[in-house]
Amino acid sequence: MIYYTYAYLREDRTPYYIGKGQGKRIYSTYKRIKPPKDKSKIIFLKQNLTEAEAFKHEIYMIFLYG
């Protein structure tokens, strides 16, 4: 249970990126998506998940927010 889901937020606090990760993944660059410089716009959605739980939650959150 070391996985989590997270979001990068726009100025209006809506997510522009939702992902799953472990360790410091939330702050690293991945492909072309870069984390916001303002750390207050990076949030954990859920923590202490199995990889399967994190994957399901990531899919659900993307479904909700697009």
Predicted model as a PDB file, atoms N, CA, C, CB and O in Angstrom, pLDDT in the B-factor column:
MODEL        1                                                                  
ATOM      1  N   MET A   1       0.836  -1.184   0.000  1.00 73.00           N  
ATOM      2  CA  MET A   1       0.000   0.000   0.000  1.00 73.00           C  
ATOM      3  C   MET A   1       0.883   1.250   0.000  1.00 73.00           C  
ATOM      4  CB  MET A   1      -0.952  -0.003   1.218  1.00 73.00           C  
ATOM      5  O   MET A   1       0.935   2.001   0.974  1.00 73.00           O  
ATOM      6  N   ILE A   2       1.562   1.442  -1.109  1.00 94.00           N  
ATOM      7  CA  ILE A   2       2.481   2.576  -1.173  1.00 94.00           C  
ATOM      8  C   ILE A   2       2.156   3.518  -2.324  1.00 94.00           C  
ATOM      9  CB  ILE A   2       3.903   2.082  -1.305  1.00 94.00           C  
ATOM     10  O   ILE A   2       2.928   4.432  -2.612  1.00 94.00           O  
ATOM     11  N   TYR A   3       1.052   3.311  -2.966  1.00 98.00           N  
ATOM     12  CA  TYR A   3       0.671   4.147  -4.109  1.00 98.00           C  
ATOM     13  C   TYR A   3      -0.298   5.243  -3.684  1.00 98.00           C  
ATOM     14  CB  TYR A   3       0.040   3.289  -5.215  1.00 98.00           C  
ATOM     15  O   TYR A   3      -0.910   5.185  -2.618  1.00 98.00           O  
ATOM     16  N   TYR A   4      -0.416   6.250  -4.558  1.00 98.00           N  
ATOM     17  CA  TYR A   4      -1.343   7.349  -4.324  1.00 98.00           C  
ATOM     18  C   TYR A   4      -1.825   7.885  -5.669  1.00 98.00           C  
ATOM     19  CB  TYR A   4      -0.675   8.476  -3.484  1.00 98.00           C  
ATOM     20  O   TYR A   4      -1.257   7.579  -6.717  1.00 98.00           O  
ATOM     21  N   THR A   5      -2.875   8.684  -5.616  1.00 98.00           N  
ATOM     22  CA  THR A   5      -3.313   9.426  -6.794  1.00 98.00           C  
ATOM     23  C   THR A   5      -3.154  10.904  -6.468  1.00 98.00           C  
ATOM     24  CB  THR A   5      -4.803   9.073  -7.193  1.00 98.00           C  
ATOM     25  O   THR A   5      -3.225  11.315  -5.309  1.00 98.00           O  
ATOM     26  N   TYR A   6      -2.939  11.691  -7.513  1.00 97.00           N  
ATOM     27  CA  TYR A   6      -2.677  13.106  -7.305  1.00 97.00           C  
ATOM     28  C   TYR A   6      -3.221  13.920  -8.473  1.00 97.00           C  
ATOM     29  CB  TYR A   6      -1.172  13.358  -7.129  1.00 97.00           C  
ATOM     30  O   TYR A   6      -3.591  13.375  -9.513  1.00 97.00           O  
ATOM     31  N   ALA A   7      -3.263  15.239  -8.278  1.00 97.00           N  
ATOM     32  CA  ALA A   7      -3.738  16.139  -9.328  1.00 97.00           C  
ATOM     33  C   ALA A   7      -2.888  17.398  -9.355  1.00 97.00           C  
ATOM     34  CB  ALA A   7      -5.222  16.497  -9.116  1.00 97.00           C  
ATOM     35  O   ALA A   7      -2.415  17.874  -8.323  1.00 97.00           O  
ATOM     36  N   TYR A   8      -2.706  17.928 -10.570  1.00 96.00           N  
ATOM     37  CA  TYR A   8      -2.115  19.245 -10.769  1.00 96.00           C  
ATOM     38  C   TYR A   8      -3.276  20.173 -11.083  1.00 96.00           C  
ATOM     39  CB  TYR A   8      -1.019  19.247 -11.923  1.00 96.00           C  
ATOM     40  O   TYR A   8      -4.116  19.868 -11.930  1.00 96.00           O  
ATOM     41  N   LEU A   9      -3.319  21.307 -10.397  1.00 96.00           N  
ATOM     42  CA  LEU A   9      -4.470  22.200 -10.490  1.00 96.00           C  
ATOM     43  C   LEU A   9      -4.167  23.479 -11.260  1.00 96.00           C  
ATOM     44  CB  LEU A   9      -4.957  22.548  -9.111  1.00 96.00           C  
ATOM     45  O   LEU A   9      -3.057  24.009 -11.219  1.00 96.00           O  
ATOM     46  N   ARG A  10      -5.196  23.958 -11.966  1.00 94.00           N  
ATOM     47  CA  ARG A  10      -5.133  25.264 -12.633  1.00 94.00           C  
ATOM     48  C   ARG A  10      -5.342  26.365 -11.591  1.00 94.00           C  
ATOM     49  CB  ARG A  10      -6.205  25.367 -13.774  1.00 94.00           C  
ATOM     50  O   ARG A  10      -5.540  26.088 -10.408  1.00 94.00           O  
ATOM     51  N   GLU A  11      -5.294  27.609 -12.048  1.00 93.00           N  
ATOM     52  CA  GLU A  11      -5.536  28.755 -11.162  1.00 93.00           C  
ATOM     53  C   GLU A  11      -6.924  28.681 -10.512  1.00 93.00           C  
ATOM     54  CB  GLU A  11      -5.396  30.071 -11.948  1.00 93.00           C  
ATOM     55  O   GLU A  11      -7.095  29.077  -9.359  1.00 93.00           O  
ATOM     56  N   ASP A  12      -7.923  28.165 -11.268  1.00 95.00           N  
ATOM     57  CA  ASP A  12      -9.288  28.076 -10.718  1.00 95.00           C  
ATOM     58  C   ASP A  12      -9.502  26.816  -9.869  1.00 95.00           C  
ATOM     59  CB  ASP A  12     -10.308  28.100 -11.856  1.00 95.00           C  
ATOM     60  O   ASP A  12     -10.629  26.499  -9.489  1.00 95.00           O  
ATOM     61  N   ARG A  13      -8.411  26.106  -9.577  1.00 93.00           N  
ATOM     62  CA  ARG A  13      -8.386  24.910  -8.734  1.00 93.00           C  
ATOM     63  C   ARG A  13      -9.029  23.675  -9.373  1.00 93.00           C  
ATOM     64  CB  ARG A  13      -9.076  25.205  -7.445  1.00 93.00           C  
ATOM     65  O   ARG A  13      -9.303  22.701  -8.670  1.00 93.00           O  
ATOM     66  N   THR A  14      -9.275  23.692 -10.683  1.00 94.00           N  
ATOM     67  CA  THR A  14      -9.729  22.488 -11.375  1.00 94.00           C  
ATOM     68  C   THR A  14      -8.494  21.727 -11.862  1.00 94.00           C  
ATOM     69  CB  THR A  14     -10.689  22.843 -12.572  1.00 94.00           C  
ATOM     70  O   THR A  14      -7.494  22.347 -12.224  1.00 94.00           O  
ATOM     71  N   PRO A  15      -8.548  20.402 -11.875  1.00 95.00           N  
ATOM     72  CA  PRO A  15      -7.374  19.635 -12.289  1.00 95.00           C  
ATOM     73  C   PRO A  15      -7.143  19.675 -13.798  1.00 95.00           C  
ATOM     74  CB  PRO A  15      -7.516  18.199 -11.838  1.00 95.00           C  
ATOM     75  O   PRO A  15      -8.083  19.588 -14.588  1.00 95.00           O  
ATOM     76  N   TYR A  16      -5.872  19.810 -14.180  1.00 93.00           N  
ATOM     77  CA  TYR A  16      -5.503  19.679 -15.588  1.00 93.00           C  
ATOM     78  C   TYR A  16      -4.724  18.393 -15.821  1.00 93.00           C  
ATOM     79  CB  TYR A  16      -4.679  20.888 -16.045  1.00 93.00           C  
ATOM     80  O   TYR A  16      -4.489  18.008 -16.967  1.00 93.00           O  
ATOM     81  N   TYR A  17      -4.322  17.727 -14.744  1.00 94.00           N  
ATOM     82  CA  TYR A  17      -3.655  16.440 -14.861  1.00 94.00           C  
ATOM     83  C   TYR A  17      -3.954  15.622 -13.616  1.00 94.00           C  
ATOM     84  CB  TYR A  17      -2.124  16.614 -15.059  1.00 94.00           C  
ATOM     85  O   TYR A  17      -3.896  16.132 -12.497  1.00 94.00           O  
ATOM     86  N   ILE A  18      -4.275  14.354 -13.819  1.00 96.00           N  
ATOM     87  CA  ILE A  18      -4.505  13.415 -12.719  1.00 96.00           C  
ATOM     88  C   ILE A  18      -3.621  12.206 -12.985  1.00 96.00           C  
ATOM     89  CB  ILE A  18      -6.034  13.004 -12.596  1.00 96.00           C  
ATOM     90  O   ILE A  18      -3.559  11.709 -14.109  1.00 96.00           O  
ATOM     91  N   GLY A  19      -2.943  11.739 -11.955  1.00 94.00           N  
ATOM     92  CA  GLY A  19      -2.054  10.599 -12.139  1.00 94.00           C  
ATOM     93  C   GLY A  19      -1.992   9.731 -10.904  1.00 94.00           C  
ATOM     94  O   GLY A  19      -2.577  10.044  -9.867  1.00 94.00           O  
ATOM     95  N   LYS A  20      -1.268   8.632 -11.038  1.00 95.00           N  
ATOM     96  CA  LYS A  20      -1.003   7.748  -9.903  1.00 95.00           C  
ATOM     97  C   LYS A  20       0.503   7.615  -9.784  1.00 95.00           C  
ATOM     98  CB  LYS A  20      -1.694   6.341 -10.078  1.00 95.00           C  
ATOM     99  O   LYS A  20       1.230   7.753 -10.767  1.00 95.00           O  
ATOM    100  N   GLY A  21       0.958   7.349  -8.590  1.00 94.00           N  
ATOM    101  CA  GLY A  21       2.396   7.221  -8.425  1.00 94.00           C  
ATOM    102  C   GLY A  21       2.766   6.662  -7.082  1.00 94.00           C  
ATOM    103  O   GLY A  21       1.921   6.268  -6.278  1.00 94.00           O  
ATOM    104  N   GLN A  22       4.077   6.643  -6.867  1.00 94.00           N  
ATOM    105  CA  GLN A  22       4.642   6.246  -5.582  1.00 94.00           C  
ATOM    106  C   GLN A  22       5.933   7.033  -5.393  1.00 94.00           C  
ATOM    107  CB  GLN A  22       4.898   4.691  -5.512  1.00 94.00           C  
ATOM    108  O   GLN A  22       6.516   7.520  -6.362  1.00 94.00           O  
ATOM    109  N   GLY A  23       6.368   7.154  -4.172  1.00 92.00           N  
ATOM    110  CA  GLY A  23       7.586   7.911  -3.909  1.00 92.00           C  
ATOM    111  C   GLY A  23       7.429   9.378  -4.308  1.00 92.00           C  
ATOM    112  O   GLY A  23       6.441  10.020  -3.950  1.00 92.00           O  
ATOM    113  N   LYS A  24       8.403   9.906  -5.050  1.00 89.00           N  
ATOM    114  CA  LYS A  24       8.409  11.317  -5.431  1.00 89.00           C  
ATOM    115  C   LYS A  24       7.807  11.566  -6.805  1.00 89.00           C  
ATOM    116  CB  LYS A  24       9.811  11.846  -5.400  1.00 89.00           C  
ATOM    117  O   LYS A  24       7.996  12.642  -7.372  1.00 89.00           O  
ATOM    118  N   ARG A  25       7.106  10.618  -7.337  1.00 89.00           N  
ATOM    119  CA  ARG A  25       6.502  10.739  -8.669  1.00 89.00           C  
ATOM    120  C   ARG A  25       5.654  12.005  -8.815  1.00 89.00           C  
ATOM    121  CB  ARG A  25       5.645   9.516  -8.961  1.00 89.00           C  
ATOM    122  O   ARG A  25       5.628  12.613  -9.885  1.00 89.00           O  
ATOM    123  N   ILE A  26       4.979  12.393  -7.769  1.00 90.00           N  
ATOM    124  CA  ILE A  26       4.089  13.555  -7.805  1.00 90.00           C  
ATOM    125  C   ILE A  26       4.830  14.833  -8.218  1.00 90.00           C  
ATOM    126  CB  ILE A  26       3.435  13.753  -6.438  1.00 90.00           C  
ATOM    127  O   ILE A  26       4.219  15.741  -8.782  1.00 90.00           O  
ATOM    128  N   TYR A  27       6.131  14.914  -7.944  1.00 88.00           N  
ATOM    129  CA  TYR A  27       6.896  16.122  -8.239  1.00 88.00           C  
ATOM    130  C   TYR A  27       7.797  16.003  -9.467  1.00 88.00           C  
ATOM    131  CB  TYR A  27       7.729  16.480  -7.054  1.00 88.00           C  
ATOM    132  O   TYR A  27       8.459  16.974  -9.833  1.00 88.00           O  
ATOM    133  N   SER A  28       7.838  14.850 -10.103  1.00 86.00           N  
ATOM    134  CA  SER A  28       8.741  14.666 -11.242  1.00 86.00           C  
ATOM    135  C   SER A  28       8.022  14.935 -12.563  1.00 86.00           C  
ATOM    136  CB  SER A  28       9.322  13.244 -11.239  1.00 86.00           C  
ATOM    137  O   SER A  28       6.794  14.898 -12.641  1.00 86.00           O  
ATOM    138  N   THR A  29       8.807  15.202 -13.582  1.00 77.00           N  
ATOM    139  CA  THR A  29       8.233  15.404 -14.913  1.00 77.00           C  
ATOM    140  C   THR A  29       7.990  14.041 -15.550  1.00 77.00           C  
ATOM    141  CB  THR A  29       9.170  16.280 -15.809  1.00 77.00           C  
ATOM    142  O   THR A  29       8.747  13.096 -15.329  1.00 77.00           O  
ATOM    143  N   TYR A  30       6.961  13.956 -16.316  1.00 69.00           N  
ATOM    144  CA  TYR A  30       6.614  12.718 -16.999  1.00 69.00           C  
ATOM    145  C   TYR A  30       6.106  13.086 -18.370  1.00 69.00           C  
ATOM    146  CB  TYR A  30       5.556  11.892 -16.205  1.00 69.00           C  
ATOM    147  O   TYR A  30       5.133  13.828 -18.507  1.00 69.00           O  
ATOM    148  N   LYS A  31       6.760  12.570 -19.376  1.00 71.00           N  
ATOM    149  CA  LYS A  31       6.428  12.926 -20.757  1.00 71.00           C  
ATOM    150  C   LYS A  31       6.474  14.445 -20.884  1.00 71.00           C  
ATOM    151  CB  LYS A  31       5.018  12.368 -21.169  1.00 71.00           C  
ATOM    152  O   LYS A  31       7.510  15.047 -20.601  1.00 71.00           O  
ATOM    153  N   ARG A  32       5.388  15.077 -21.298  1.00 80.00           N  
ATOM    154  CA  ARG A  32       5.392  16.527 -21.483  1.00 80.00           C  
ATOM    155  C   ARG A  32       4.698  17.265 -20.345  1.00 80.00           C  
ATOM    156  CB  ARG A  32       4.729  16.880 -22.791  1.00 80.00           C  
ATOM    157  O   ARG A  32       4.683  18.496 -20.332  1.00 80.00           O  
ATOM    158  N   ILE A  33       4.132  16.550 -19.406  1.00 84.00           N  
ATOM    159  CA  ILE A  33       3.415  17.187 -18.294  1.00 84.00           C  
ATOM    160  C   ILE A  33       4.411  17.533 -17.199  1.00 84.00           C  
ATOM    161  CB  ILE A  33       2.287  16.258 -17.740  1.00 84.00           C  
ATOM    162  O   ILE A  33       5.085  16.656 -16.660  1.00 84.00           O  
ATOM    163  N   LYS A  34       4.499  18.822 -16.873  1.00 84.00           N  
ATOM    164  CA  LYS A  34       5.391  19.260 -15.805  1.00 84.00           C  
ATOM    165  C   LYS A  34       4.561  19.696 -14.602  1.00 84.00           C  
ATOM    166  CB  LYS A  34       6.309  20.415 -16.287  1.00 84.00           C  
ATOM    167  O   LYS A  34       3.500  20.300 -14.763  1.00 84.00           O  
ATOM    168  N   PRO A  35       5.038  19.393 -13.406  1.00 89.00           N  
ATOM    169  CA  PRO A  35       4.295  19.821 -12.223  1.00 89.00           C  
ATOM    170  C   PRO A  35       4.297  21.344 -12.106  1.00 89.00           C  
ATOM    171  CB  PRO A  35       4.893  19.189 -10.953  1.00 89.00           C  
ATOM    172  O   PRO A  35       5.249  21.993 -12.542  1.00 89.00           O  
ATOM    173  N   PRO A  36       3.260  21.913 -11.533  1.00 91.00           N  
ATOM    174  CA  PRO A  36       3.231  23.363 -11.342  1.00 91.00           C  
ATOM    175  C   PRO A  36       4.373  23.817 -10.431  1.00 91.00           C  
ATOM    176  CB  PRO A  36       1.877  23.798 -10.755  1.00 91.00           C  
ATOM    177  O   PRO A  36       4.770  23.101  -9.512  1.00 91.00           O  
ATOM    178  N   LYS A  37       4.881  24.991 -10.694  1.00 89.00           N  
ATOM    179  CA  LYS A  37       5.935  25.536  -9.828  1.00 89.00           C  
ATOM    180  C   LYS A  37       5.384  25.856  -8.446  1.00 89.00           C  
ATOM    181  CB  LYS A  37       6.553  26.801 -10.455  1.00 89.00           C  
ATOM    182  O   LYS A  37       6.091  25.724  -7.447  1.00 89.00           O  
ATOM    183  N   ASP A  38       4.130  26.273  -8.385  1.00 93.00           N  
ATOM    184  CA  ASP A  38       3.459  26.562  -7.114  1.00 93.00           C  
ATOM    185  C   ASP A  38       3.002  25.233  -6.500  1.00 93.00           C  
ATOM    186  CB  ASP A  38       2.236  27.542  -7.322  1.00 93.00           C  
ATOM    187  O   ASP A  38       2.037  24.626  -6.965  1.00 93.00           O  
ATOM    188  N   LYS A  39       3.694  24.793  -5.467  1.00 93.00           N  
ATOM    189  CA  LYS A  39       3.416  23.488  -4.844  1.00 93.00           C  
ATOM    190  C   LYS A  39       2.015  23.397  -4.247  1.00 93.00           C  
ATOM    191  CB  LYS A  39       4.435  23.208  -3.764  1.00 93.00           C  
ATOM    192  O   LYS A  39       1.526  22.293  -4.007  1.00 93.00           O  
ATOM    193  N   SER A  40       1.358  24.534  -4.001  1.00 95.00           N  
ATOM    194  CA  SER A  40      -0.004  24.484  -3.471  1.00 95.00           C  
ATOM    195  C   SER A  40      -1.000  24.022  -4.527  1.00 95.00           C  
ATOM    196  CB  SER A  40      -0.413  25.853  -2.936  1.00 95.00           C  
ATOM    197  O   SER A  40      -2.155  23.739  -4.212  1.00 95.00           O  
ATOM    198  N   LYS A  41      -0.558  23.944  -5.775  1.00 96.00           N  
ATOM    199  CA  LYS A  41      -1.410  23.476  -6.865  1.00 96.00           C  
ATOM    200  C   LYS A  41      -1.163  22.003  -7.197  1.00 96.00           C  
ATOM    201  CB  LYS A  41      -1.183  24.329  -8.103  1.00 96.00           C  
ATOM    202  O   LYS A  41      -1.581  21.509  -8.244  1.00 96.00           O  
ATOM    203  N   ILE A  42      -0.478  21.317  -6.289  1.00 96.00           N  
ATOM    204  CA  ILE A  42      -0.251  19.873  -6.395  1.00 96.00           C  
ATOM    205  C   ILE A  42      -0.914  19.249  -5.176  1.00 96.00           C  
ATOM    206  CB  ILE A  42       1.300  19.510  -6.475  1.00 96.00           C  
ATOM    207  O   ILE A  42      -0.563  19.563  -4.039  1.00 96.00           O  
ATOM    208  N   ILE A  43      -1.879  18.359  -5.420  1.00 97.00           N  
ATOM    209  CA  ILE A  43      -2.583  17.763  -4.275  1.00 97.00           C  
ATOM    210  C   ILE A  43      -2.635  16.241  -4.384  1.00 97.00           C  
ATOM    211  CB  ILE A  43      -4.008  18.327  -4.172  1.00 97.00           C  
ATOM    212  O   ILE A  43      -2.704  15.679  -5.477  1.00 97.00           O  
ATOM    213  N   PHE A  44      -2.600  15.599  -3.235  1.00 97.00           N  
ATOM    214  CA  PHE A  44      -2.850  14.168  -3.154  1.00 97.00           C  
ATOM    215  C   PHE A  44      -4.360  13.984  -3.126  1.00 97.00           C  
ATOM    216  CB  PHE A  44      -2.160  13.522  -1.891  1.00 97.00           C  
ATOM    217  O   PHE A  44      -5.055  14.654  -2.362  1.00 97.00           O  
ATOM    218  N   LEU A  45      -4.863  13.088  -3.946  1.00 97.00           N  
ATOM    219  CA  LEU A  45      -6.289  12.775  -3.933  1.00 97.00           C  
ATOM    220  C   LEU A  45      -6.577  11.646  -2.949  1.00 97.00           C  
ATOM    221  CB  LEU A  45      -6.771  12.391  -5.343  1.00 97.00           C  
ATOM    222  O   LEU A  45      -7.489  11.744  -2.127  1.00 97.00           O  
ATOM    223  N   LYS A  46      -5.789  10.574  -3.040  1.00 98.00           N  
ATOM    224  CA  LYS A  46      -5.902   9.432  -2.120  1.00 98.00           C  
ATOM    225  C   LYS A  46      -4.510   8.876  -1.906  1.00 98.00           C  
ATOM    226  CB  LYS A  46      -6.874   8.323  -2.677  1.00 98.00           C  
ATOM    227  O   LYS A  46      -3.677   8.903  -2.813  1.00 98.00           O  
ATOM    228  N   GLN A  47      -4.253   8.368  -0.698  1.00 97.00           N  
ATOM    229  CA  GLN A  47      -2.950   7.811  -0.372  1.00 97.00           C  
ATOM    230  C   GLN A  47      -3.107   6.423   0.242  1.00 97.00           C  
ATOM    231  CB  GLN A  47      -2.190   8.741   0.586  1.00 97.00           C  
ATOM    232  O   GLN A  47      -4.212   5.994   0.573  1.00 97.00           O  
ATOM    233  N   ASN A  48      -1.981   5.734   0.385  1.00 97.00           N  
ATOM    234  CA  ASN A  48      -1.935   4.395   0.986  1.00 97.00           C  
ATOM    235  C   ASN A  48      -2.796   3.396   0.230  1.00 97.00           C  
ATOM    236  CB  ASN A  48      -2.383   4.456   2.436  1.00 97.00           C  
ATOM    237  O   ASN A  48      -3.611   2.687   0.822  1.00 97.00           O  
ATOM    238  N   LEU A  49      -2.610   3.347  -1.073  1.00 97.00           N  
ATOM    239  CA  LEU A  49      -3.367   2.451  -1.937  1.00 97.00           C  
ATOM    240  C   LEU A  49      -2.471   1.358  -2.489  1.00 97.00           C  
ATOM    241  CB  LEU A  49      -4.019   3.227  -3.079  1.00 97.00           C  
ATOM    242  O   LEU A  49      -1.253   1.517  -2.557  1.00 97.00           O  
ATOM    243  N   THR A  50      -3.082   0.244  -2.883  1.00 97.00           N  
ATOM    244  CA  THR A  50      -2.347  -0.737  -3.668  1.00 97.00           C  
ATOM    245  C   THR A  50      -2.249  -0.171  -5.088  1.00 97.00           C  
ATOM    246  CB  THR A  50      -3.055  -2.163  -3.645  1.00 97.00           C  
ATOM    247  O   THR A  50      -2.936   0.797  -5.414  1.00 97.00           O  
ATOM    248  N   GLU A  51      -1.416  -0.757  -5.922  1.00 96.00           N  
ATOM    249  CA  GLU A  51      -1.299  -0.270  -7.295  1.00 96.00           C  
ATOM    250  C   GLU A  51      -2.625  -0.407  -8.038  1.00 96.00           C  
ATOM    251  CB  GLU A  51      -0.194  -1.031  -8.041  1.00 96.00           C  
ATOM    252  O   GLU A  51      -3.003   0.480  -8.804  1.00 96.00           O  
ATOM    253  N   ALA A  52      -3.326  -1.505  -7.816  1.00 97.00           N  
ATOM    254  CA  ALA A  52      -4.620  -1.720  -8.487  1.00 97.00           C  
ATOM    255  C   ALA A  52      -5.648  -0.683  -8.027  1.00 97.00           C  
ATOM    256  CB  ALA A  52      -5.147  -3.153  -8.207  1.00 97.00           C  
ATOM    257  O   ALA A  52      -6.405  -0.162  -8.846  1.00 97.00           O  
ATOM    258  N   GLU A  53      -5.684  -0.379  -6.732  1.00 97.00           N  
ATOM    259  CA  GLU A  53      -6.616   0.629  -6.217  1.00 97.00           C  
ATOM    260  C   GLU A  53      -6.294   2.010  -6.790  1.00 97.00           C  
ATOM    261  CB  GLU A  53      -6.569   0.669  -4.674  1.00 97.00           C  
ATOM    262  O   GLU A  53      -7.195   2.758  -7.167  1.00 97.00           O  
ATOM    263  N   ALA A  54      -5.001   2.342  -6.853  1.00 98.00           N  
ATOM    264  CA  ALA A  54      -4.588   3.637  -7.393  1.00 98.00           C  
ATOM    265  C   ALA A  54      -4.966   3.746  -8.870  1.00 98.00           C  
ATOM    266  CB  ALA A  54      -3.070   3.839  -7.213  1.00 98.00           C  
ATOM    267  O   ALA A  54      -5.425   4.797  -9.318  1.00 98.00           O  
ATOM    268  N   PHE A  55      -4.776   2.677  -9.618  1.00 97.00           N  
ATOM    269  CA  PHE A  55      -5.123   2.677 -11.039  1.00 97.00           C  
ATOM    270  C   PHE A  55      -6.623   2.892 -11.222  1.00 97.00           C  
ATOM    271  CB  PHE A  55      -4.687   1.356 -11.704  1.00 97.00           C  
ATOM    272  O   PHE A  55      -7.033   3.684 -12.070  1.00 97.00           O  
ATOM    273  N   LYS A  56      -7.438   2.203 -10.445  1.00 98.00           N  
ATOM    274  CA  LYS A  56      -8.893   2.362 -10.532  1.00 98.00           C  
ATOM    275  C   LYS A  56      -9.323   3.775 -10.148  1.00 98.00           C  
ATOM    276  CB  LYS A  56      -9.593   1.342  -9.630  1.00 98.00           C  
ATOM    277  O   LYS A  56     -10.197   4.355 -10.792  1.00 98.00           O  
ATOM    278  N   HIS A  57      -8.716   4.325  -9.110  1.00 98.00           N  
ATOM    279  CA  HIS A  57      -9.071   5.684  -8.684  1.00 98.00           C  
ATOM    280  C   HIS A  57      -8.643   6.712  -9.728  1.00 98.00           C  
ATOM    281  CB  HIS A  57      -8.421   6.010  -7.326  1.00 98.00           C  
ATOM    282  O   HIS A  57      -9.369   7.673  -9.983  1.00 98.00           O  
ATOM    283  N   GLU A  58      -7.485   6.520 -10.326  1.00 97.00           N  
ATOM    284  CA  GLU A  58      -7.023   7.415 -11.390  1.00 97.00           C  
ATOM    285  C   GLU A  58      -8.024   7.414 -12.556  1.00 97.00           C  
ATOM    286  CB  GLU A  58      -5.612   6.988 -11.886  1.00 97.00           C  
ATOM    287  O   GLU A  58      -8.388   8.475 -13.064  1.00 97.00           O  
ATOM    288  N   ILE A  59      -8.458   6.243 -12.969  1.00 97.00           N  
ATOM    289  CA  ILE A  59      -9.435   6.132 -14.061  1.00 97.00           C  
ATOM    290  C   ILE A  59     -10.740   6.828 -13.689  1.00 97.00           C  
ATOM    291  CB  ILE A  59      -9.702   4.651 -14.403  1.00 97.00           C  
ATOM    292  O   ILE A  59     -11.322   7.540 -14.506  1.00 97.00           O  
ATOM    293  N   TYR A  60     -11.191   6.625 -12.472  1.00 97.00           N  
ATOM    294  CA  TYR A  60     -12.437   7.250 -12.008  1.00 97.00           C  
ATOM    295  C   TYR A  60     -12.327   8.775 -12.015  1.00 97.00           C  
ATOM    296  CB  TYR A  60     -12.790   6.756 -10.595  1.00 97.00           C  
ATOM    297  O   TYR A  60     -13.231   9.462 -12.490  1.00 97.00           O  
ATOM    298  N   MET A  61     -11.230   9.300 -11.492  1.00 97.00           N  
ATOM    299  CA  MET A  61     -11.051  10.760 -11.442  1.00 97.00           C  
ATOM    300  C   MET A  61     -10.933  11.364 -12.848  1.00 97.00           C  
ATOM    301  CB  MET A  61      -9.800  11.113 -10.615  1.00 97.00           C  
ATOM    302  O   MET A  61     -11.441  12.457 -13.100  1.00 97.00           O  
ATOM    303  N   ILE A  62     -10.270  10.660 -13.751  1.00 96.00           N  
ATOM    304  CA  ILE A  62     -10.185  11.147 -15.144  1.00 96.00           C  
ATOM    305  C   ILE A  62     -11.570  11.130 -15.770  1.00 96.00           C  
ATOM    306  CB  ILE A  62      -9.195  10.278 -15.989  1.00 96.00           C  
ATOM    307  O   ILE A  62     -11.915  12.035 -16.529  1.00 96.00           O  
ATOM    308  N   PHE A  63     -12.368  10.115 -15.463  1.00 96.00           N  
ATOM    309  CA  PHE A  63     -13.735  10.060 -15.952  1.00 96.00           C  
ATOM    310  C   PHE A  63     -14.531  11.276 -15.473  1.00 96.00           C  
ATOM    311  CB  PHE A  63     -14.413   8.762 -15.495  1.00 96.00           C  
ATOM    312  O   PHE A  63     -15.284  11.871 -16.244  1.00 96.00           O  
ATOM    313  N   LEU A  64     -14.365  11.642 -14.202  1.00 94.00           N  
ATOM    314  CA  LEU A  64     -15.095  12.778 -13.636  1.00 94.00           C  
ATOM    315  C   LEU A  64     -14.654  14.112 -14.223  1.00 94.00           C  
ATOM    316  CB  LEU A  64     -14.921  12.806 -12.137  1.00 94.00           C  
ATOM    317  O   LEU A  64     -15.490  14.959 -14.538  1.00 94.00           O  
ATOM    318  N   TYR A  65     -13.354  14.305 -14.371  1.00 90.00           N  
ATOM    319  CA  TYR A  65     -12.835  15.614 -14.770  1.00 90.00           C  
ATOM    320  C   TYR A  65     -12.380  15.702 -16.227  1.00 90.00           C  
ATOM    321  CB  TYR A  65     -11.696  15.977 -13.889  1.00 90.00           C  
ATOM    322  O   TYR A  65     -12.131  16.793 -16.739  1.00 90.00           O  
ATOM    323  N   GLY A  66     -12.275  14.566 -16.882  1.00 82.00           N  
ATOM    324  CA  GLY A  66     -11.874  14.576 -18.288  1.00 82.00           C  
ATOM    325  C   GLY A  66     -10.391  14.623 -18.473  1.00 82.00           C  
ATOM    326  O   GLY A  66      -9.911  14.637 -19.607  1.00 82.00           O  
TER     327      GLY A  66                                                      
ENDMDL                                                                          
END                                                                             
